């Protein structure tokens, strides 16, 4: 969304997607994670290191993108060490699934794979299944509405048996959804595990906002969370649910929230209004600026009397000059400077 940043490094309620995933895995007893990386691999490794939350992180680097199935084969030697079934997670999912219950269920089924399934209103964006008892009898990737066999979709979390390595060719770009899962269906070896509760695919900006709101409701529903070293004027107002990072400065008459996530080292000027917005670290927002439903990238500078409307994405290190209005759904890629108002939805690259 900031044009240069991997999804795993996008913050939700001031923690990256990968932080939320690894922390939740750690709570359920996972001790090792193999992270398939290609784009900005060095940045990811610098950010997360070799362990976090007590979980060892091992990086499996792809020289070229291998799709959603190829990285599993690429990491075969690492995943065979324990000679056991293993979890596979998409990196853009926020959910309340019990990983340990999914794993136990897979062991009971005894198949090659078990997919976590979630019911949605519109299944056309996802892989959709038809169930026969617990066995998946059909898997259709992103069907038209009239062709969807159900509203149960692949939730991006599954357990795979060691025999999966026999199905995926080496050093080849492979779609696990379009090539591997249909093969397992034909072998009657793919099962489904239905769960309810929180599940959000953050691939679209609207869903990214939804994930931020959902997490804020859980952790800051009644009292704003304000980190250490932050200076909030006594004449400013913070409306929950909101979270304010470390070393943030909020000037007088500013109003932050509800549903605002303000990253570390952000400066918010006098009289600003920041609502339903995600502000990445080290952004600077000048006096009397209003941002509603926006994403403000790392190190971005937003001038005085600027208005940023719903659905706008301002990339890392962008400069928005004074008195500029960005209408709904304007996207500005990193390091651009904007001196005039943009009154139609567009992308500035």
Secondary structure by P-SEA (a helix, b strand, c coil): ccccccccccccccccaaaaaaaaaaaacccbbbbbbccaaaaaaaacccccccbbbbbbcccccccccaaaaaaccccccccbbbbbbcccccccccaaaaaaaaaaacccbbbbbbbbccccccccccccccccccccccccccccccccccccccccccccccccccccccccccccaaaaaaaccbbbbbbbccccccccaaaaaaaaaaaaaaccccbbbbcccbbbbccbbbccccccccbbbbcccbbbccbbbbccbbbbccbbbbccbbbccbbbbccbbbbcbbbbccbbbbbcbbbbccbbbbccbbbbccbbbbccbbbbccccccccccccccccc
